[in-house]
């Protein structure tokens, strides 16, 4: 009765004092205090207002002070009366909104209890408990599947004869016991007796309880302003009315709970999953799913499977690398470059106007040796293998994903997903459903939807163009600053100057351009992240899955251009359109197009991949480990609590780091970007899968350590797959075939070497009597007459020209004096034809194999299909039989009742 009086007085007070920010909303708080579904508050004797209770000094307690009601969620706010900067008007408004929100939570059936912090009396923790009746009601609304009876289907061992060998790699089942399997069905209160309810306290596990409570917290209203309803805990946290909202961890990560009834799942996860000593073990996916929800579980299942498949790619990649490394001494064209009688006698033309010197070909000796390692026949084999590997990975992952859908009971999840509260709040238009022919509310008409999509697509396209513009700006910078460094850096004819030895114009240009590019990328990343969220919010997707998929596509398109643009530039544009020394190609009529380094563009692409992949992996892992650890360390240092032993569970969790609104989005994005590097440009760097494998082994444990030790527990969410990341990977896999074929054809020298070997080393074009690579270097360097330079004041600070009147350059053109001098020669057209033929053949072969594999490997295995059908049949049979039993029992009771009526009334009259 006291609670009812408080709520009525609060309602009257708020009605009398509405401010310009809008009307405070109290749901159904009239004089009768009738709440929907749950009846009158006067009859709910267990309901409590969030009055302050003393901490019971049980640090691992997960219950209210009565020790009976479990804490399903915790809300944290700062007491307005004890704030240092006490702005009375603002604080009063926030207090009234919070009181209205908490009162409405009570109206929806939740029970609240407030406790002050033991270390900071300004902080107040509101513990939320969902009673049995609330859990049952919302489980039915949310279509949550719950156990009907134990599953008696026998599962085959996945290891078979290797069981003895894989036992070392598996989680100890005596520590983490296997979960019992059940037949499940969407919960219905009317069929409560059909469900497997041994104990009401354990029927809804903690993850399910938190999901239900969060569902309520996200939809409860607290204010109406200009006919716009404000609701949900997320808005209250973002506006500062609450400081945090989270479910509780069940214990400390490094100690088991003192409560014998607590399973200490967080401790088990840390011990068997996140601890470094478990790095070689398989992940306890069932426990991860149980504790963190299916959405977290499916991420780690995918990451683990991707890492396993990388093992095969890494082995083949290392083999191809070793093949190139062991055969580099047999590389004929590299020997010619290093030979002082061949490469040492070839004078190369300058690579820029006026300020760049002539140079000897043999100065590229070391880079040509390195290039032999990567530009070998093994690289071609590896590129073809990776085209097949990526298809096998995606197809087998689909099968594994289908198995997890069955095991984790998410087969029909899409049908269960509820609309987002933000979507429901904007449903102001009434239309007729084409299927049900009933009225339903939608947020906007078809025309309005088209307008929104057009605006959002235009915004995304604008930002993509902005990234391309920044890339072009970096290219122009490289072209212009190369000339400046060539003029300002010291030039010593003997090459003994220490600055010249370690800082060449090319190196200075690359370093400064990389720094500027990095800064631009970081700035645009920060801005675009917020823009992408704003655009997606404007789109107003219906479900959370739709929202995440839409955001994923926007962010990936941006990151794709951001991260891969430099690699695409080096692979397919740099050094391709440079003209020849007497008539170079200029950008904007001013900047001479950039040529490849002396070692060729393939080696530069390899270097770029090593720097980006290695640096990105190291930086991300350091950031993921150090940043949350340092933040938590600073937080513990600032606290003034006497001892952590008397700090309650909710306060310990509050001082951990929040996971963030996007959850695992950045983990997925990081891995997909890596997947792109491993597949799109692998023809230039066979060791990319090995780097990815090492990184992922660490990434799994780093992410596990981060979740279990440094972050608050996330709200468990359902997910049946990895969402939009799956079609993104499929798109990358298709594009990877094209990029690798073009890298081999246009970036490497493999095709020109093959054309020379089979056609131009022997008559009628060659001088040798047998197929050989001898003379390849001389044949592939065109000749230029120095007197044909447009700027005839060309000087050479390194060597005297002496009797030299000719210089060489990388191209296939006719020599001076030829009727078509400086035009492309027949070798060039042979090479172009061979390159195009190679691309067509390689693409068609790999695509044919890919489509055959996709057709031959079904997305769902026959065994999994049988299990799904069998479980569905048994579930329907169980519900049908239960319904028949109830009907038979009711008919029997009716018959007995009719018999009694006949015996008591009709039969005496007949007698």
LUMKOLRO-332829 format. One record per residue (C-alpha): x, y, z; residue in three letters. Coordinates in steps of 0.001 Angstrom, whole numbers, padded with zeros to 6 digits, always signed. Layout:
REM residues N
XYZAla
...
END
This chain:
REM residues 911
+000000+000000+000000Unk
+002914+002278+000747Unk
+004278+001652-002776Unk
+000918+002514-004351Unk
+000733+005779-002423Unk
+004231+006764-003510Unk
+003458+006135-007183Unk
+000144+008051-007056Unk
+001833+011036-005415Unk
+004620+010895-007993Unk
+002061+010883-010789Unk
+000231+013900-009364Unk
+003454+015814-008850Unk
+004617+015236-012405Unk
+001282+016158-013892Unk
+001358+019480-012098Unk
+004908+020365-013097Unk
+005439+019633-016797Unk
+008381+021550-018252Unk
+009412+022603-021693Unk
+011287+019367-022252Unk
+008004+017470-022536Unk
+005478+015581-020479Unk
+006640+012843-018164Unk
+004908+009563-018995Unk
+003606+007238-016330Unk
+002017+004193-017868Unk
-001442+003392-016418Unk
-000732+005288-013231Unk
-004249+006482-012460Unk
-006143+006128-009235Unk
-006755+002417-009829Unk
-003097+001727-010662Unk
-003948-001045-013137Unk
-000994-002398-015110Unk
-001499-004330-018331Unk
-001218-008098-018056Unk
-000164-008163-014423Unk
-003323-006799-012751Unk
-003531-004299-009896Unk
-000397-003252-008058Unk
-002367-003495-004833Unk
-002488-007225-005319Unk
+001238-007602-006050Unk
+002611-008069-002557Unk
+006170-008853-003775Unk
+006602-005612-005737Unk
+009040-003111-004257Unk
+009969+000456-004978Unk
+013706+001076-005343Unk
+014188+002006-001694Unk
+017707+001916-000320Unk
+018924-001306+001289Unk
+022175-001938+003126Unk
+024833-004084+001458Unk
+024883-007525+003081Unk
+028709-007896+002760Unk
+028547-010904+000445Unk
+030754-009764-002447Unk
+029679-012558-004805Unk
+025975-012320-004020Unk
+023731-012288-007104Unk
+020525-011723-005119Unk
+018530-008998-003428Unk
+019082-008472+000286Unk
+016454-011121+001028Unk
+018699-013724-000619Unk
+015771-015079-002687Unk
+015264-012852-005710Unk
+017982-013035-008358Unk
+019519-009841-009790Unk
+018794-009929-013526Unk
+020051-006445-014407Unk
+021720-003469-012746Unk
+021100+000233-013407Unk
+023589+002809-012122Unk
+023005+006505-011600Unk
+024593+009373-009688Unk
+022535+010800-006855Unk
+021529+014311-007930Unk
+021604+015643-004379Unk
+025283+014731-003969Unk
+026694+015929-007273Unk
+029556+018405-006976Unk
+028221+020691-009731Unk
+024647+020672-008568Unk
+022547+022416-011202Unk
+019197+022291-009495Unk
+016987+022682-012572Unk
+018793+020119-014722Unk
+019245+017622-011916Unk
+015573+017881-010956Unk
+014470+017160-014510Unk
+016753+014130-014700Unk
+015509+012890-011354Unk
+011868+013151-012427Unk
+012541+011285-015680Unk
+014363+008569-013779Unk
+011598+008269-011188Unk
+008983+008037-013933Unk
+011017+005378-015728Unk
+011497+003295-012587Unk
+007827+003619-011713Unk
+006913+002398-015175Unk
+009299-000535-014748Unk
+007385-001476-011624Unk
+004162-001118-013572Unk
+005511-003660-016079Unk
+006058-006144-013266Unk
+009752-005724-012509Unk
+010992-005504-008926Unk
+013633-002945-007972Unk
+016007-002523-005053Unk
+018517+000305-004614Unk
+021889+000175-002862Unk
+024504+002876-002437Unk
+028088+002299-003485Unk
+030485+001236-000730Unk
+033301+003290-002295Unk
+031449+006352-003596Unk
+028218+007362-001869Unk
+027188+009435-004902Unk
+026639+006250-006937Unk
+023383+004336-006600Unk
+022889+000819-007945Unk
+019329-000167-008819Unk
+019014-003947-008942Unk
+016293-005323-011189Unk
+014514-008651-010723Unk
+011938-010241-013038Unk
+009414-012443-011184Unk
+008193-015737-012613Unk
+004999-014260-014017Unk
+006885-011549-015897Unk
+009383-014038-017321Unk
+006595-016321-018556Unk
+004620-013469-020110Unk
+007531-011962-022012Unk
+008960-015362-022985Unk
+005704-015896-024858Unk
+005803-012393-026375Unk
+009412-012876-027522Unk
+008755-016434-028812Unk
+011627-017797-026749Unk
+012213-021510-027229Unk
+012337-023438-023974Unk
+012821-027148-023082Unk
+009990-029630-023574Unk
+011801-032857-022699Unk
+015374-034221-022814Unk
+016660-034953-026312Unk
+017130-038715-026748Unk
+018673-038487-030240Unk
+022141-040025-030250Unk
+024882-037774-031594Unk
+027806-039343-033415Unk
+031295-038500-032231Unk
+032941-035905-034441Unk
+036395-037432-033861Unk
+035840-041168-034383Unk
+039090-043124-034378Unk
+041065-039954-033608Unk
+039291-039596-030270Unk
+042391-040626-028333Unk
+044543-038087-030188Unk
+042159-035115-030000Unk
+041452-035637-026305Unk
+044490-033507-025474Unk
+043113-030642-027577Unk
+039574-030767-026175Unk
+038261-029082-023067Unk
+038305-031248-019967Unk
+034736-032549-019655Unk
+035187-033159-015943Unk
+035677-029390-015534Unk
+033182-028112-018109Unk
+030446-030697-018263Unk
+028562-031118-021585Unk
+025200-029386-021713Unk
+022101-031562-021664Unk
+020177-031452-024949Unk
+016434-030797-025038Unk
+013570-030743-027488Unk
+012324-027162-027464Unk
+009322-025132-028576Unk
+008252-021473-028339Unk
+006953-020919-024833Unk
+003203-020552-024245Unk
+001694-019941-020830Unk
-001384-021934-021767Unk
+000840-025002-022294Unk
+003082-024491-019303Unk
+002542-028072-018129Unk
+004063-029373-021383Unk
+007446-027789-020664Unk
+010275-029380-018723Unk
+009982-027353-015504Unk
+011830-029106-012689Unk
+012583-025892-010842Unk
+011224-022418-011511Unk
+014512-020821-010456Unk
+016520-022730-013101Unk
+013950-023010-015921Unk
+014994-019582-017225Unk
+018808-019499-017216Unk
+020585-016209-016361Unk
+021214-015353-020021Unk
+017516-015737-020895Unk
+016460-013737-017833Unk
+018792-010894-018842Unk
+017430-010936-022410Unk
+013866-010631-021166Unk
+014653-007835-018730Unk
+016613-005925-021377Unk
+013657-006319-023743Unk
+011464-004585-021143Unk
+014053-001926-020277Unk
+014417-001026-023967Unk
+010691-000383-024444Unk
+009478+001333-021289Unk
+008527+004993-021846Unk
+009400+007938-019664Unk
+008585+011144-021584Unk
+006613+012587-024490Unk
+007948+015718-026230Unk
+006299+017278-029298Unk
+004299+014096-029850Unk
+007551+012100-029907Unk
+007772+009377-027297Unk
+011072+008940-025491Unk
+011728+005502-024108Unk
+014345+002890-023404Unk
+017382+002481-021224Unk
+019782+003214-024095Unk
+018491+006770-024464Unk
+018612+007301-020711Unk
+022236+006124-020550Unk
+023298+008248-023528Unk
+021657+011321-021971Unk
+023472+010793-018655Unk
+020396+010064-016537Unk
+021863+006628-015903Unk
+025593+006023-016002Unk
+025401+002358-016938Unk
+023081-000629-017385Unk
+024365-004200-017520Unk
+023779-007801-016419Unk
+026119-009243-013799Unk
+029026-011611-014113Unk
+028416-014630-011907Unk
+031780-014460-010059Unk
+035341-013170-010235Unk
+037302-014401-013230Unk
+040202-015810-011172Unk
+038291-017314-008231Unk
+035300-019565-007936Unk
+032224-018142-006272Unk
+031800-018673-002540Unk
+028162-019532-003207Unk
+028012-023332-003756Unk
+024897-022961-005939Unk
+026715-020652-008372Unk
+028237-022532-011358Unk
+031132-020019-011607Unk
+030955-020069-015395Unk
+033072-016930-015760Unk
+035873-018610-013807Unk
+035594-021760-015947Unk
+035746-019706-019145Unk
+038843-017883-017952Unk
+040552-021088-016870Unk
+039731-023262-019891Unk
+039432-020624-022620Unk
+041049-017253-021932Unk
+044118-018369-019980Unk
+047356-018548-022034Unk
+047922-022168-020997Unk
+044762-023128-022906Unk
+045975-021652-026193Unk
+046284-025088-027820Unk
+042834-026292-026742Unk
+039580-026132-028620Unk
+037125-023496-027489Unk
+034260-024413-025100Unk
+031677-023065-027544Unk
+028648-024430-025691Unk
+029658-022672-022479Unk
+030479-019462-024371Unk
+027034-019573-025925Unk
+025376-020309-022595Unk
+027138-017476-020764Unk
+027370-014757-023438Unk
+024615-015778-025842Unk
+024508-017151-029369Unk
+025762-013946-030965Unk
+029095-014094-029140Unk
+029234-017861-029545Unk
+028806-017782-033323Unk
+031616-015211-033648Unk
+034114-017388-031802Unk
+032894-020487-033650Unk
+033505-018716-036974Unk
+036880-017321-035912Unk
+037998-020745-034671Unk
+036909-022445-037892Unk
+038581-019779-040030Unk
+041793-020282-038043Unk
+041671-024059-038541Unk
+041254-023648-042293Unk
+044156-021159-042373Unk
+046433-023955-041166Unk
+046173-025725-044534Unk
+046658-022473-046481Unk
+049666-021567-044324Unk
+051348-024943-044954Unk
+050932-024632-048719Unk
+052031-020975-048630Unk
+055205-021803-046692Unk
+055956-024607-049161Unk
+055625-022187-052101Unk
+057795-019628-050315Unk
+060493-022238-049640Unk
+060352-023307-053282Unk
+061084-019734-054373Unk
+063735-019258-051684Unk
+065622-022443-052538Unk
+065507-021724-056282Unk
+066530-018067-056187Unk
+070128-018993-057024Unk
+068878-020638-060227Unk
+067067-017479-061328Unk
+068726-016683-064674Unk
+067363-013189-065123Unk
+068461-012208-061597Unk
+071955-013437-062363Unk
+072038-011234-065444Unk
+070991-008211-063378Unk
+073765-008848-060852Unk
+076421-009703-063459Unk
+078795-006694-063758Unk
+079361-007556-067417Unk
+075625-007457-068159Unk
+073675-005457-065557Unk
+076751-003403-064716Unk
+077073-002270-068328Unk
+073413-001300-068791Unk
+072759+002407-068258Unk
+069158+003080-067167Unk
+067285+006279-068007Unk
+066336+008748-065217Unk
+062925+008266-063560Unk
+062039+011961-063293Unk
+062734+015197-065154Unk
+066002+017146-064788Unk
+066846+016207-061179Unk
+066973+012381-061286Unk
+070268+010710-062308Unk
+071101+007943-064750Unk
+071787+004661-062937Unk
+073289+001231-063491Unk
+070936-001763-063600Unk
+073080-003858-061237Unk
+072180-001598-058277Unk
+068877-003528-058246Unk
+070721-006823-057682Unk
+069515-007424-054126Unk
+065922-006523-054882Unk
+065956-008801-057951Unk
+067097-011712-055745Unk
+064261-011039-053314Unk
+061827-010775-056197Unk
+062826-014262-057362Unk
+061431-015664-054087Unk
+057940-014286-054660Unk
+057784-014088-058459Unk
+058139-017814-059119Unk
+056120-020716-060508Unk
+055156-021641-056946Unk
+053275-018344-056654Unk
+051060-019309-059597Unk
+050289-022681-058020Unk
+049506-021004-054712Unk
+047183-018443-056310Unk
+045173-021246-057944Unk
+045133-023186-054681Unk
+043848-020173-052722Unk
+041022-019718-055227Unk
+039885-023255-054394Unk
+040691-022965-050673Unk
+038473-019958-050106Unk
+035533-021809-051684Unk
+036128-024864-049512Unk
+036297-022645-046427Unk
+033022-020870-047178Unk
+031141-024057-048092Unk
+032336-026053-045089Unk
+031608-023103-042825Unk
+028010-023087-044039Unk
+027746-026744-043005Unk
+029302-026038-039630Unk
+026995-023071-039182Unk
+023978-025267-039922Unk
+025150-027727-037268Unk
+025409-024906-034728Unk
+021929-023683-035681Unk
+020574-027104-034790Unk
+022663-027566-031646Unk
+021940-024044-030375Unk
+018282-024112-031416Unk
+018329-021073-033710Unk
+016961-022727-036874Unk
+013788-020612-036961Unk
+015230-017578-035214Unk
+014424-015077-037977Unk
+010737-015730-037487Unk
+011036-015006-033770Unk
+012909-011677-033965Unk
+010975-008729-032635Unk
+011017-005215-034160Unk
+013438-002731-032663Unk
+011842-000328-030155Unk
+013033+002633-032254Unk
+011157+001175-035210Unk
+007983+000567-033210Unk
+007987+004136-031892Unk
+007879+005564-035447Unk
+005034+003344-036701Unk
+002469+006085-037350Unk
+001134+005023-040787Unk
-001685+002464-041023Unk
-001728+000085-044007Unk
-003478-003168-044897Unk
-001279-006247-044739Unk
-001408-008044-048092Unk
-001296-011463-046455Unk
-003518-011114-043383Unk
-005693-008312-044834Unk
-005543-006675-041429Unk
-004424-003216-040436Unk
-000819-002793-039351Unk
+001380+000184-038557Unk
+004545+001058-040451Unk
+006953+004004-039951Unk
+006744+005401-043489Unk
+005074+004892-046853Unk
+006695+003307-049906Unk
+007569+006747-051289Unk
+009102+007788-047983Unk
+011133+004575-047882Unk
+012502+005223-051396Unk
+013480+008766-050414Unk
+015310+007506-047316Unk
+017170+004832-049268Unk
+018187+007364-051937Unk
+019481+009850-049371Unk
+021407+007167-047476Unk
+022950+005743-050650Unk
+023986+009242-051736Unk
+025647+009896-048379Unk
+027588+006617-048531Unk
+028648+007321-052138Unk
+029841+010791-051137Unk
+032093+009360-048426Unk
+033483+006735-050787Unk
+034347+009530-053238Unk
+035968+011429-050374Unk
+038241+008461-049675Unk
+039126+008163-053368Unk
+039899+011883-053418Unk
+042243+011483-050453Unk
+044005+008592-052213Unk
+044460+010710-055341Unk
+045799+013495-053148Unk
+048380+011107-051671Unk
+049413+009995-055167Unk
+049879+013612-056281Unk
+051897+014221-053120Unk
+054149+011256-053913Unk
+054708+012483-057450Unk
+055560+016031-056429Unk
+057608+015357-053296Unk
+059767+012743-055058Unk
+061242+015543-057184Unk
+061840+017686-054086Unk
+063661+014904-052242Unk
+065687+014104-055354Unk
+066884+017722-055408Unk
+067455+018265-051673Unk
+068922+014962-050456Unk
+072725+014716-050830Unk
+074158+012959-053911Unk
+077578+011332-053627Unk
+079024+009636-056728Unk
+080480+006840-054592Unk
+077308+006351-052520Unk
+079221+006727-049226Unk
+077145+009522-047724Unk
+075407+008081-044589Unk
+072152+009942-045263Unk
+072132+008859-048882Unk
+072824+005265-047842Unk
+069770+004935-045591Unk
+067397+007639-046877Unk
+066862+007597-050596Unk
+064305+009839-052336Unk
+062039+006809-052843Unk
+062224+005872-049164Unk
+061639+009433-047952Unk
+058646+009737-050268Unk
+057148+006423-049100Unk
+057613+007180-045394Unk
+056106+010667-045475Unk
+053261+009566-047747Unk
+052488+006623-045456Unk
+052354+008875-042394Unk
+050020+011351-044093Unk
+047878+008500-045423Unk
+047663+006960-041944Unk
+046548+010248-040393Unk
+043903+010765-043074Unk
+042637+007192-042657Unk
+042301+007567-038889Unk
+040496+010917-039167Unk
+038076+009672-041805Unk
+037520+006424-039871Unk
+036511+008343-036758Unk
+034158+010647-038635Unk
+032637+008014-040883Unk
+031831+005683-037993Unk
+029503+008311-036545Unk
+028128+009183-039976Unk
+027408+005524-040760Unk
+025479+005113-037495Unk
+023484+008295-038217Unk
+022665+007094-041732Unk
+021572+003670-040475Unk
+019431+005241-037761Unk
+017793+007397-040423Unk
+017065+004287-042503Unk
+015175+002856-039505Unk
+015651-000894-040109Unk
+012913-003067-038621Unk
+014903-005647-036639Unk
+018263-005607-034907Unk
+019601-008046-037517Unk
+018533-005718-040328Unk
+020145-002801-038499Unk
+023470-004575-038049Unk
+023522-005857-041628Unk
+022873-002367-042993Unk
+025595-000840-040819Unk
+027982-003646-041743Unk
+027661-003011-045469Unk
+028245+000722-045066Unk
+031287+000324-042848Unk
+032833-002403-044978Unk
+032505-000423-048206Unk
+034313+002439-046516Unk
+037015+000253-044984Unk
+037465-001641-048251Unk
+038391+001560-050071Unk
+040364+002819-047083Unk
+042594-000221-046574Unk
+042888-001721-050041Unk
+043187+001416-052191Unk
+046974+001667-051760Unk
+047428-002020-052654Unk
+045213-001680-055742Unk
+047177+001393-056796Unk
+050553-000355-056504Unk
+049315-003575-058125Unk
+047381-002233-061094Unk
+048211+001435-061683Unk
+051694+002332-060524Unk
+054218+002125-063358Unk
+051581+001052-065907Unk
+050966+004350-067702Unk
+054328+006134-067699Unk
+055033+006580-071410Unk
+058752+006546-072302Unk
+061665+008850-071391Unk
+061202+011212-074343Unk
+057431+011490-073889Unk
+056421+010715-070266Unk
+052804+010783-069033Unk
+051922+013635-066674Unk
+049151+013924-064073Unk
+047218+017160-064356Unk
+049724+018224-066987Unk
+052346+018796-064286Unk
+053294+015679-062315Unk
+055163+012883-064077Unk
+053546+009506-063451Unk
+055245+007377-060812Unk
+057371+004424-061918Unk
+057954+001208-059978Unk
+060950+000798-057717Unk
+064028-000841-059280Unk
+062926-004234-057894Unk
+059564-003985-059633Unk
+056044-003303-058396Unk
+055449-006866-057191Unk
+058136-006540-054546Unk
+056726-003182-053488Unk
+053240-004741-053227Unk
+054704-007531-051102Unk
+056362-004971-048833Unk
+053113-003008-048545Unk
+051209-006154-047521Unk
+053811-007114-044929Unk
+053727-003642-043367Unk
+049937-003337-043362Unk
+049157-006885-042201Unk
+051952-007133-039658Unk
+051615-003604-038336Unk
+047824-003765-038176Unk
+047896-007097-036329Unk
+050480-005918-033787Unk
+048725-002603-033215Unk
+045278-004153-032814Unk
+046464-006783-030342Unk
+048402-004263-028273Unk
+045418-001923-028299Unk
+042966-004675-027336Unk
+045156-005831-024454Unk
+046669-002631-023105Unk
+043847-000107-023488Unk
+041165-001876-021384Unk
+043780-003067-018893Unk
+045165+000440-018387Unk
+041672+001955-018131Unk
+040655-000569-015474Unk
+043950-000041-013651Unk
+043340+003721-013541Unk
+039796+003090-012336Unk
+040980+000860-009498Unk
+043613+003435-008546Unk
+041034+006209-008312Unk
+038669+004223-006130Unk
+038818+004893-002434Unk
+037276+001618-001258Unk
+039088-000073+001546Unk
+039145-003630+000283Unk
+037781-005397-002755Unk
+036629-008267-000567Unk
+033701-006208+000667Unk
+032914-004689-002741Unk
+029706-006218-004081Unk
+029510-007971-007420Unk
+027557-005167-009109Unk
+030092-002539-008105Unk
+033029-004638-009270Unk
+031352-005058-012650Unk
+030526-001365-012911Unk
+034231-000490-012767Unk
+034953-002760-015753Unk
+034933-001369-019282Unk
+031667-001230-021288Unk
+031678-003295-024452Unk
+030278-000532-026653Unk
+027135-000159-028702Unk
+028470-002037-031715Unk
+029550-005087-029728Unk
+031747-007404-031780Unk
+031406-005335-034945Unk
+035031-004198-034929Unk
+036299-007727-034232Unk
+034400-008963-037269Unk
+035604-006024-039359Unk
+039213-006629-038356Unk
+039017-010293-039369Unk
+037211-009602-042659Unk
+039816-006992-043635Unk
+042473-009603-042858Unk
+040520-012170-044915Unk
+040683-009713-047809Unk
+044459-009375-047530Unk
+044862-013157-047346Unk
+042797-013759-050494Unk
+042877-010649-052702Unk
+046658-010152-052913Unk
+048005-013548-051888Unk
+049734-014019-055270Unk
+052287-011423-054179Unk
+052839-012747-050657Unk
+052446-016509-050014Unk
+053231-016057-046312Unk
+050070-014000-045743Unk
+048069-017036-044482Unk
+050871-017848-042019Unk
+050808-014322-040596Unk
+047014-014503-040394Unk
+047174-017896-038647Unk
+049579-016678-035965Unk
+047538-013517-035483Unk
+044239-015419-035172Unk
+045568-017890-032615Unk
+046475-014902-030462Unk
+043302-013004-031408Unk
+041012-015741-030081Unk
+042683-015771-026681Unk
+043050-011985-026536Unk
+039347-011521-027260Unk
+038508-014226-024716Unk
+040716-012617-022073Unk
+039218-009221-022827Unk
+035636-010439-022480Unk
+036139-012461-019324Unk
+038433-010133-017374Unk
+038230-006540-018619Unk
+034671-005947-019836Unk
+031242-005975-018320Unk
+029027-008851-019260Unk
+027194-008154-022491Unk
+023453-008593-022848Unk
+023060-012088-024369Unk
+021636-011950-027882Unk
+020381-014581-030300Unk
+021974-015043-033737Unk
+021712-017877-036235Unk
+024630-016853-038459Unk
+027338-014221-038906Unk
+024939-011921-040738Unk
+026079-009708-043606Unk
+029696-010824-043185Unk
+028875-014066-045020Unk
+027905-012441-048370Unk
+030817-010025-047949Unk
+033243-012952-047759Unk
+031606-014542-050782Unk
+032052-011302-052720Unk
+035717-011108-051673Unk
+036220-014729-052755Unk
+034882-013973-056249Unk
+036917-010779-056555Unk
+040070-012567-055321Unk
+040177-014770-058418Unk
+040280-011681-060649Unk
+042820-009747-058570Unk
+045268-012656-058269Unk
+045029-013438-061968Unk
+045703-009783-062802Unk
+048590-009580-060290Unk
+050273-012546-061963Unk
+049521-011172-065433Unk
+050219-007457-065027Unk
+052232-006949-061818Unk
+054675-009845-061966Unk
+057023-010674-064838Unk
+055917-014288-065108Unk
+054013-013933-068392Unk
+056768-011905-070177Unk
+059306-014541-069062Unk
+057155-017384-070401Unk
+056606-015563-073710Unk
+060350-014987-074039Unk
+061188-018589-073137Unk
+058775-020191-075614Unk
+058827-017644-078464Unk
+061559-015007-078345Unk
+064577-016969-077124Unk
+064692-019023-080340Unk
+064354-018134-084031Unk
+062737-016372-085770Unk
+062746-013756-082984Unk
+065664-015004-080862Unk
+069290-015909-081465Unk
+069531-019066-079319Unk
+069237-022560-080739Unk
+067260-023923-077756Unk
+064731-022640-075248Unk
+066498-020597-072580Unk
+066126-017588-070311Unk
+069554-016249-071234Unk
+069296-012775-072748Unk
+065917-012062-071132Unk
+067036-008825-069453Unk
+068511-007347-072607Unk
+065413-008337-074581Unk
+062929-006733-072167Unk
+064694-003357-071805Unk
+063951-000880-074559Unk
+066540+001558-075947Unk
+066317+005355-075854Unk
+068565+007920-077521Unk
+069671+010467-074920Unk
+069651+013221-077526Unk
+065885+012728-077870Unk
+065224+014127-074389Unk
+062968+017163-074582Unk
+065134+018822-071926Unk
+068618+018532-073413Unk
+070354+019877-070306Unk
+070225+016409-068705Unk
+073146+015948-066349Unk
+074345+012876-064518Unk
+075843+013566-061069Unk
+076874+009903-060526Unk
+078841+008943-063611Unk
+080185+010619-066679Unk
+078303+009660-069771Unk
+081546+009176-071665Unk
+080759+007546-074980Unk
+077224+006582-073915Unk
+074516+007975-076155Unk
+071814+005436-075254Unk
+069989+004546-072059Unk
+067524+001722-071302Unk
+064073+001684-069747Unk
+061488-000957-068785Unk
+059098-001385-071732Unk
+058642-003205-075033Unk
+059195-000489-077693Unk
+061055-000153-080981Unk
+064571+001370-080805Unk
+065500+004791-082183Unk
+065974+004784-085941Unk
+063237+002207-086445Unk
+060489+003250-088903Unk
+058097+003200-085923Unk
+060552+004287-083266Unk
+059383+004257-079673Unk
+056153+002501-080689Unk
+055261-000804-079054Unk
+057026-003718-080734Unk
+055698-007184-081568Unk
+056988-008604-078264Unk
+054637-006218-076462Unk
+051592-007482-078373Unk
+052573-011091-077826Unk
+052836-010375-074097Unk
+049495-008543-073976Unk
+047778-011415-075792Unk
+049367-013936-073452Unk
+048324-011929-070370Unk
+044706-011650-071482Unk
+044608-015341-072407Unk
+046084-016251-069030Unk
+043493-014176-067133Unk
+040611-015702-069089Unk
+041865-019275-068687Unk
+042740-018930-064994Unk
+039439-017251-064131Unk
+037341-019799-066021Unk
+039201-022761-064545Unk
+038985-021515-060963Unk
+035379-020328-061292Unk
+034405-023699-062763Unk
+036045-025511-059856Unk
+034428-023105-057378Unk
+030932-023610-058788Unk
+031411-027377-058894Unk
+032517-027405-055243Unk
+029593-025165-054248Unk
+027193-027520-056037Unk
+028781-030711-054694Unk
+028887-029598-051046Unk
+025377-028911-049693Unk
+024979-026058-047209Unk
+023338-028408-044698Unk
+024626-031940-044295Unk
+022286-034892-044654Unk
+022798-035836-041010Unk
+021892-032328-039802Unk
+018805-032233-042020Unk
+017667-035549-040593Unk
+018190-034317-037043Unk
+016209-031140-037688Unk
+013324-033036-039260Unk
+013377-035681-036532Unk
+013357-033109-033743Unk
+010563-031137-035404Unk
+008493-034315-035788Unk
+009027-035421-032199Unk
+008282-031917-030890Unk
+005010-031726-032791Unk
+004130-035262-031713Unk
+004868-034434-028090Unk
+002741-031271-028153Unk
-000053-033094-030003Unk
-000056-036004-027577Unk
-000042-033635-024627Unk
-002952-031743-026157Unk
-004850-035013-026701Unk
-004223-036071-023103Unk
-005565-032753-021838Unk
-008564-033029-024156Unk
-009247-036620-023084Unk
-008921-035710-019431Unk
-011257-032749-019865Unk
-013762-034893-021778Unk
-013626-037469-018986Unk
-014267-034810-016394Unk
-017180-033493-018453Unk
-018574-037027-018800Unk
-018275-037600-015069Unk
-019979-034304-014393Unk
-022817-035128-016823Unk
-023206-038533-015173Unk
-023458-036925-011774Unk
-026101-034498-013041Unk
-028069-037352-014581Unk
-027813-039430-011427Unk
-028866-036565-009177Unk
-031631-034980-011266Unk
-032890-037091-014139Unk
-032826-040618-012737Unk
-034936-039875-009560Unk
-037623-038338-011745Unk
-037720-041403-013995Unk
-038021-043673-011001Unk
END
